[in-house]
Amino acid sequence: MFVSAFTFCRNLVRMDYPFLESIRSLLPLVDEFIVVVGDSEDDTLDQVRSISDPRLKIIETVWDMSLKKDGLIYAQQTNIALDACNPSGDWAFYLQGDEVLHEKDLPAIRRSMEEFKDNRSVLGLMMRYYHFVGDYWSLDPWAYRRALRIVRPGKVVRSVGDAVGFARSSDNLYIGKKEKELWRFADGRIYHYGWVKDPRLLREKVLNQVRWYWEGTPNERDQKTLSLEEYMPENYPFLKRFTGTHPEVMEKRVSKFPRLPERRSRWLNPDFYRYVLRHGFKG
């Protein structure tokens, strides 16, 4: 079985993304790793080079500013990386710069890839998620629960939209949860850390979304956020408590992160029930 990995990155040092941990967490599973590095204003490129693994193949790009609307630049950069993967390989594993694998899940993920390797009607494998918000001990059960992250190379699928998912190349059919004949679940989870940052950086993350989704024009909710010096998502006070372990590659980040003030049980917080009435109970 030949497995490629692919990702893209730009200015991830400045935004404090765990992109090096992400790459290192996936390396044990793959035969090659394609990293597309955009024209960064920090040392993201040098940091990627510092990994010094022969499986790493770096492609430097300049971002097309005409693709700012709706985050389309993310899919474009993802497809550059996917197209560079070995077209004769069995799988191409996609991790974004804030997504990390736990070492305890690697054997099960490999077994999943081996199980469906020769079933060519299966175009990809879905991964389940842990979404951490605010800190390393709070999970957002209202965030998306799955995403296609292991796909067939050789232009069988294309990254679409803002690079959350993939579509079948032949007819541009989006491979979502309803297209069950085209995908299977892989065992294991993705640990998503994109919303674990200092509150000042969380505000800048929202600003970046405004730039790359709304072409610099914030909606009313984002205007309110950007008027603040720091930001914390509204549902943070009643997120679900995480009691498991983090990937070893994240140990240094987790140990250095300040413990935020202890929250009372969400079951005793009236705002939790108001939020559930609006958004439903997700766990």
JOGIHU-V508585 format. One record per backbone hydrogen bond with DSSP energy under -1.0 kcal/mol. NH is the residue of the N-H (numbers start at 1). CO is the residue of the C=O. Records with the same first field share a line. If there is no record, write none. Layout:
NH = CO + CO
//
This chain:
4 = 91
5 = 32
6 = 93
7 = 34
9 = 36
15 = 11
16 = 13
17 = 12
19 = 17
22 = 18
23 = 19
24 = 20
25 = 21
26 = 22
27 = 23
29 = 26
30 = 27
31 = 3
32 = 3
33 = 55
34 = 5
35 = 57
36 = 7
37 = 59
38 = 9
40 = 38
47 = 43
48 = 44
49 = 45
50 = 46
51 = 48
52 = 49
56 = 53
57 = 33
59 = 35
61 = 37
67 = 64
68 = 65
70 = 213
71 = 68 + 212
72 = 69
73 = 67
74 = 71
76 = 72
77 = 73
78 = 74
79 = 75
80 = 76
81 = 77
82 = 78
83 = 79
85 = 82
89 = 86
90 = 2
91 = 2
92 = 151
93 = 4
94 = 149
95 = 6
99 = 96
100 = 191
105 = 102
109 = 105
110 = 106
111 = 107
112 = 108
113 = 109
114 = 110
115 = 111
116 = 112
120 = 118
122 = 119
123 = 182
124 = 182
125 = 150
126 = 184
127 = 147
129 = 145
130 = 190
132 = 192
133 = 138
134 = 195
135 = 133
139 = 240
140 = 131
143 = 140
147 = 127
149 = 125
150 = 125
151 = 92
152 = 123
158 = 167
160 = 165
163 = 160
167 = 158
168 = 173
169 = 156
172 = 168
175 = 166
176 = 174
179 = 176
180 = 178
182 = 179
184 = 124
186 = 126
190 = 128
191 = 100
192 = 130
193 = 98
196 = 193
202 = 198
203 = 199
204 = 200
205 = 201
206 = 202
207 = 203
208 = 204
209 = 205
210 = 206
211 = 207
212 = 208
213 = 209
216 = 210
217 = 214
223 = 219
224 = 220
225 = 221
226 = 222
228 = 225
231 = 199
236 = 233
238 = 235
239 = 236
240 = 139
242 = 137
250 = 247
251 = 248
254 = 250
255 = 251
256 = 252
257 = 253
268 = 265
269 = 266
272 = 269
274 = 270
275 = 271
276 = 272
277 = 273
278 = 274
279 = 275
280 = 276
//
